[in-house]
Amino acid sequence: MPKSILLLSMRLLLAAGTVAAAIATGPAGAEPREMKMTEHATTDAVTDTGASGDSAGDILTFANEVFDADDKNKIGSDQGICFRTVVGKAWECFWTLNLDDGQITVEGPFNDTGDSVLAVTGGTGAYAGAQGEMALSAIGTDGKAYTFIYKLK
């Protein structure tokens, strides 16, 4: 093979690799889209499935209203299920946030105390193909409201 064809082939392979890497990582320097909201935890219900009281395998279900960051205007709702994994410490949860322009799904740990971070696993509508994370923080100590901060890529 002549040297010029070999060099051209190597340049094309290098260029193709660069394009593939750019596609895989997305736009350079793209900032995550951040959405902050407040959930009112008014319907949370625990079903005791095993030993009496708090035990592994218990189920937490909910379908709650979600408000804007200022906690003034209802912007949607959520619904989901959690399974008790570590007694007195953590649940493993799956839920869907329903907004006017689509849905966002999350999965991950919900800690009894302290903040939690869950993975964004997908979405529909304006959020189709959503990825990222959702940080969850309790507002107060009574378990009646939570701050959600979605960071979508």
Secondary structure, 3 states (H helix, E strand, C coil): CCHHHHHHHHHHHHHHHHHHHHHHHCCCCCCCEEEEEEEECCCCEEECCCCCCCCCCCEEEEEEEEEECCCCCEEEEEEEEEEEEECCCEEEEEEEEEECCEEEEEEEEEECCCCEEEEEEEECHHHCCCCEEEEEEECCCCCCEEEEEEEEC
